[in-house]
Amino acid sequence: MMLGSGCKDNNANKGLDNLIVKLAEKDQTIDADDWQQIIEYLDANKARLSDFYDDGTIDTEDVMEYITDFFANRRKPMEIQFVGVGNGKSFLAVKFYLERSGSMTPYDAPDCNGEFKAAIVKMLNAAPGNEEDNVLFVVNSEVNKYPAGIQQFIRDDNIFTSTKDMGDPSFTDFGLILDEVLNKNKSGELSILVSDMIYSPKNTAGINPQKVFSSAEGMVNSVFKNQVKSKSMLVLKMNSSYSGPYYPYNYQSKGLPYRGYRPYYFLIVGDNADIARLSTDEKYADFTDFKSLSGYENMYLFDASGVYSPFYSLLTKSSDSRGRFRSGRGQGGQIVSLDDVETDKNSGDLQLVLGVNLDKMFIDPNYLVDASNYVIESPHPIKIKEIRPIDEESDLDVNQHDLKGKMTHVFVLSTDKVINNEEVKIKLLNVLPSWVSLSSTDDDTNLSSPGFSTTTFGLEYIMKGIYDSYKKMANGSQPVYFTLTLSINK
């Protein structure tokens, strides 16, 4: 829908425009609560804004396109992010997939400490929304719906005993399962897989493990195709007590007794907008408190689209600023363009201070503040001298009071040269974290080795296969979590 089309009543159209400015101008976001206000306004003016409806139902895509075009055509164009909008539901539905294989059942053995089930139960209980929207599946050689429902599953004394007749536990068809979790995930849904992530095809006795790993990468590449452009995947590494047989890649028919700790993983898949909603919508604060889950260790977010669009603004009066400049015209509270820029006469360089909101992201906080994880694209060298928490007393001008509480950190940018009409792009790279390789082993036959309790056979190859698929969707370049764009003019 083009700007203004279908809006026959100018007063109703103006009222809608005023509402979306009120809701989105400051944070450049339409979230679920904002969307509800927009829906209520449209319903109250349905006769006058009828072109937003199709057979009496609001056309979500038309409304989103109208809002996008409205802000894109303003004197100061803005890109609006929609968070948790578009599926017509107040909450995301959850499809939970539990791997039931021979090497998974010992996580919930009678003599275990209960961490494994406690983490699953807490996640299921914390999922907001209607219970009838949430579904549990048991996966191994097949994908089977658990007939008794999630609440009965939670009450089960042993979650693997109650699912013992579902599928073949001696074989996990990862291609089938990942296809289900990724490619059959719909907008407005979260697909959550709990698995030990051990790729174990049939009959690997005597097979070179590198052949198994190549097969794993091939399997992943065949599953993770075009869908990854619109989907994000959050991986949580967990650890729990384990008591029972473990099946090394070349002893699959027998298994070896093991009692100790073993890693396992949650894979959480959803549309990019739905994953973004998880990290920003307060309704999901308890659900996304992953660090409080029993046995939580690490997380990593696969994303090809730049799922995050953090608020940022140049801070013109910070104590770390150096040089001369003024903010470009017509920018309001958010400053992304500077004019009349000159280097400092005494030091000979230019220091700019950029405030950025790094809150509420599924990214390790230490990763976010490590300058080496960022790349700057500009016509000449500009470096990040420092990333530190914001000090609103010394970093904000008195005239920038409307920015208070909107940014968590400052980036001190330094350069010794200024050119005209310079566009600067600051990108946070999305790279596989070091914990992935540290959590992977090429040999799981020695159960008494020091690393057995913390490593997963072939994990790195599966994760790399997934990463390469996301990289392909990022046009072959390294994926980034977000990009901050600035304009500098002499």
Buried (B, 14 or more C-beta within 10 A) or exposed (E): BEBBEBBEBEEBBEBBBEBBEEBBBBBBBBBBBBBEBBBEBBEEBBEBBBBBBEEEEBBBEBBBBBBBBBBEEEEBEBEBBBBBBBBEBBBBBBBBBBBBBBBBBBBBBEEBEEBBBBBBBBBBEBBBBEEEBBBBBBBBBBBBEBEEBBEEBBEBEBBBEBBEEBBEBBBBBBBBBBBBBBBEBEBBBBBBBBBBBBBBBEEBEEEEBEEBBEBBBEBBBEBBEEBBBBBBBBBBBBBBBBBBBBBBBBBBEEBEEBBEBBBBBBBBBBBBBBBBBBBBBEBBBBBBEBEEBBBBBBBBBBBBBBBBBBBBBBBBEBEBBBBBBEBBEEBEEBBBBBBEBEBBEEEEBBBBBBBBBBBBBBBBEEBBBEEEBBBBEBEEEBEBBBBEEBEBEEBBEEEBEEBEEBBBBBBBBBBEEBEEEBEBEBBBBBBBBEBBEBBBBBBBBEBEEEEBBBBBBBBBBBBBBBBBBBBBBBEEEEBBBBBBEBBBBE
